[in-house]
Amino acid sequence: MTRAVSRDWVVRKRLATQRLSSAPLPHAADAVRLLTCVQSQDAPLACHSLAMRSRETSYAGLLATQSAGGWVRTHIMRPTWHFVAPEDLRWIQALTGPKVEGGMPARHRQLGITPEIIDRGLALLGDLLAGSRALTRKELGPLFAEAGLPGPGEAMAHQLMCAEVRAVICSGPPRGTEHTYVLVNEVVPAADSDSWTRERALVELTHRFYAGHGPASERDLQRWSGLTLTEIRSATAELTGTTELRSSHPLESVECRGETLWFDPSVKARTSRNHMAYLLSTFDEVALVYPTTGFPRRDADSDRTRLVSEAGGGIVVVDGHDMGTFKRKVGSKQTAVTVLLEGDLTAPERDGIAEAAEFLATFHGLPLDLTFA
């Protein structure tokens, strides 16, 4: 019988599973592999999320690791920007990409993008990026226009997204504040997982999600991956049935707020680092994934509509509770962090927030300017 647990228990276990309150992983790339796909519209704060989970704690260091092939940044799954380990790129795109492309034709017709244009764009990218050449979107735009293809703008973005979803291109080394594109086949070595069947990939992604994000529900996985509930329930049944998968991919479940939540008990999830507070990006995996069993909010009625669309900020978590929001701005001489609280805090709780803000400023290699608004 599945035991009932409190929301606080679930939150504490997730923080430990994701290495925010347990021993940090040796490398930031290990955190990417634990989480499988790390949402990264706001790339600097996504790197900060990795730093909180690993022993690599500087932005410059993480950019160097990414440039060296520690992970790639690409449109994948729903799709949106994610960090993903190179060896996981092809099989996840093969699993989730067809559904992503299935949702594009209507917008493509509005933009004048035909299947022929997409095919020509893929061929052109193969020519332009050959020899491990890395180009930015700004550099690719005029070259596409010269070839008679839609150039800079939304049409160009959709052509590049199709190339990413088909695992033709992915991010190359960051160039200042811009990302570049390179050919997947030139920078990502072949892996055994490239030839997995769809069924094998479905079970693997399901287990990886529960192992890196658990305790989590089937609907949490649906929201995260874009897979259907039917697919997810089938894979979960495979992992919890009487097959050999059960011993190699052990899963346990608990019940919270009327939902069944799954996790892998073999994943380390013992709290060993006591942090009073966290500054978590809006898109941090522990903040974004769980709409019904996430962090309890101090002020559930406050309007957070703009927060999701704005870069450079997120939520303030104190003792496992969402207590407000923050914004950070990195200047030439300091990292400014503004905290907007939705209620009063004790002095130790404010000190915990200040410690989290100091970590963020140190991550950027600049002194902290902290404001409580």
N, C-alpha and C positions, 0 to 999 in steps of 0.2 A: 504493500500500500504506500502511495506517495505521501510523504509527510508534509505538513503545512509549516511554512516558515514566515517570518516577518519581512517586511520590505527592508528594514534596516539590515537584517541578516544578508539579504540578497545584495544590497549595495556594498556591504563590507566585503563579501566574497568576490564580487566583480572587481573592486579596486585591487584586491590581492591577485586575482587571476591575470589582470592586465598589467601587473608589475608596477602599479602606482603606490601600493602600500606594502609590497613584498620586495624581496631582493631584486635590485635592478639587473637587467640582462647585460651581458658583456658588451654587446654592440647594438647600435641602433638598427642595423639590418636584422638582428634577431627579433626586435620588436615588430618589424614589418612582417616577418614570417609568422610570429605568434598570432598577429591580428589578420593576416592573409591579405587584406586590402585595407589601406588606411586613407580615409577621405582627405583630400588635400587641395580644395579650392584655394585656401589661404596657405600657400606652401611654407612660409616661415613659421606660422603657428603649428602647422602639421609637423614640422621638424622639431619644434618645441615639445610637442606631444611625445615624439620618439625620445627626446632627451630626458623627459621625466621618467621614462621606463627603462633607461639604459645607463651605462657608464660613459657614454659619449654625450657630453653636455654643452658643447658649443656649436653655434650655428655654422661657423666657418668649417668646423670639423665635419659636420653632417653634410654640408654641401660638397666637401671633398670626397666623402664616402659615396655620395650619390654619383658624382662625376666619375668615380672609379668603378662604377657598376654595382654598387651595393644594393640598389633598387632602381626601378624606373618609375616615372610618373606618366600616367596615361589615362585616357577615358576608358572606363571599364565598368561592367555590371549595369548600373541603372540608366544611363551612364553619367558619371561625373568624374572629375579628377581624383585619382587615387595613387598612392604609392603601392607598388607590388614587387615582390621578389622576381628577378628575371626568370627563374625556373618555373614560376607559377603563371607567367603571362599568357602563354599560348593555350594551355588547357582551360583556364578560366574564360578567356575570350571565346574559345570554341564552344564552351557550355552556355554562356550568357549572351554572346554577341548576336546570334540570330534573332532573339527576341528584341534586343535593342534596335537592330536594323528594321525589324518588323514594324516599329512605331514611327519610322522616319518618312515613309513615302509621301504622306499628305503634305508635310512641310517642304519636302523636296520639290513637289510639284509647284508649290507657291514660289519657290526660289528659282525655278527653272532648271533644277538638277535632275537629269535623266540617268538611267543606268549606264548609258554610253558615256556620259560625262564622268561618272564615278570611275568607270574602267580606264578612261583616258587619264584621269587624275592619278590613279594608282600607278599606271605605267610611267607617267612623268615623274612622280616621286622616286620611282626606282632608278630613273636616270639621274635626277638632280642630286640624290643623296648617296649615290654609289661611291664606293671607296671610303666609307666611314665619314663622309662629309656631314656636318651638322649645320642646319640652317634654321633661322627663326621664322615665325609666321610672317613677319614684316618682309623678310628676304624672299620668302616663297611667293607672296602675293603677286608682285610684278612678273615673276617668271611664269606663273599660272596664266596671267592675263596675256602675256606674249604668246602663249601656246593656244590662245583662243578659249581658255577655260575661265569660269568665274574667278575673279581675283579677290582683292582684299574685301572683307566684310563677312556677313553671316554665311553667305553661300560658300565662301572659302573655308570657314570654320567647319561647316558640315562635311565638306569633302575630306578634310583632315580627320574629322571624327570617324568617318567611315573607314579610313585607312588605319586608324588606331584600333577600332573594334575588330577589324579583320586581321589584326596583328601584323600589319605591313610596316607601320612606323610606331615609334614610342619616343619618349623624351630622351634627349641627349644631354651632354653636360650643360648645366645652367651657365648663361652668359650674362653676368651682371644680374639685373632684375628680370631678364627675359629667359624663357625656356627655348630650347632648340629641339629639332626633330632629327632622328636618325632611323636607319632601316633596322627593323627587328632582327632580320636574318644575319646582319653583320655584327650586331653587338650582343645578342642573346644566344648563348650556345644551345644546341639541341639537347633535349632531356627526354627521359623515358616517358614522362607524363604527357609529352606531345601527342602520343598515340593512344592515350586512354580512350575507352569507349565513353559515350555520354553517361551511361549508368554509373560507371566507375567514378567519373568526374563529379557527378551529382552527389554521390555518397561522400566523396572526399571533401567537397566544399561544405556540405552539411556538418560533417564532423569537425572540420577546421573552425567553422564558426562557433559551434558550441564549446570547443576547447579553448578558443581565444577570447570569446565574448560571454561565456556562460557565467551564471545561470541566465538563460535566455529562452524565449518562447519561439514557436514556429512562426508566429506573425512577425516577431523581431527579425528572424532570418529572412522572411519574405520581403520586408521593407529594406533590409540591408543588401540583398542579393538581386532582387528583381525576379527571382524564380517564382513559380506558382505554388500555392499551398498544396496542391495535389502532388507536385514533384517533391516538395519538402516532406510531406507526411509519408510518402513512399520511402524516401531515403532514411528518415528517422525510424521507421518501422524496420528497415534493414539493419540499422545500427543497434536496435534494441530487441530484435527477435532472437531466434535460435540458430542463427547462422554463425560462421566463423568470424564475421566482422565484429561480433559482440565482444570477443576476447581481445581483438587487436585494436578496437576503437571503443573502449568502455564508456558508457554514458549512464548517468544517474539523473533522477528528476526530483524536483520539489514543487510544491504548490504555493503560489503567492497571489493574493488578490484575485482568486478564481482562475489563474492561469497556471498551466504546467510549464515549468522552466527546466531546461536540460543543461547539463554540464559534464565535463570529463573529470572524474575524480582523480585521475593520475596527473593532472596539471597542477603545478605548485600554486597554492592559494592560501598560504599562511602569512598573516600580517607580521612583518618584521620591521617596517619603517612607519613610525607614528607621525603622520603629517596632520596638523590641525586643519589646514586649508589647501585647496588647489585652485589655480586659475586654469580653466579648461576652455580651449577653443570651442566655439559654437559647433564645430564639426569634429571634435574629439570623439573617438570611438566609444568612450564610456559615457559621453554626454548626449550623443545624438541618436543612438540605436534603439533606446527603450522608451517608447512613448507612454506606456502605462505603468511600468515598474522601475522607472528611472529615479533620479534624486528627488525626494520630496521638496516642494518649493515653499519658501517662507510666505511669499505672496502669490498665490496661484492666479489672482485676478489681474496682475500687472501685465501690460501690453508688451509682448516681446516680438511683435510682428516684424520689425525692421532688423532685429538682431541676426536673423538667418541670412539676410541678403547683404549684410555689412561685413567687410573684411576687418581684421585687426582686433577682434574682441571675442568675448564668450561669457561663460558663467563663472560665478564665484561659489565654490563648494566648501562649506565649513562643517566639520564633523558629520559628513555624509549627507548634508542638506544644502539645497540650492538657495543661497542667501542673497543673490543679486547678480549684477553683471559687471564686466570690466571692459575697458578699451585700452589698447596699447599703441603708442606711436614711437617709432624708432627714428631719432634724429641723428645729427652728426656728432653730438656730444653727450646725449643721454637717452635713456629709454623712459618715456613718460607713461605711467600706468595710472588710469583713473578708475576708481572703484565706486560703483553706485549700489549702495546697500538698500535692501528692502526690509529694513527693521534694525533694531539696536543690537549691538554685539558687545560681548565682554572684552576687557583688555587683552586676555590671552587669545581670544578669537581674532582680534585685530592684529595682534603680533603674528599669528599664523598666516594671515593674509599678506602681511608685510614680508614674511619669509618667502612665501610663494612668489611675490612680486620681485624680490631680490634675485631669486633663481632665474626668473624670466629675463631680467636686466643683464645678469651675468652671462646667460645664454647668448645674448647679443653682444657681449663684450663691452658694455657701456654702464656708467653709473645710473642708479635708479632715481627717478623723480616720481614719488608716489603721492596721489591725492585721493582722499576719501570724500566723495561728493554726497 
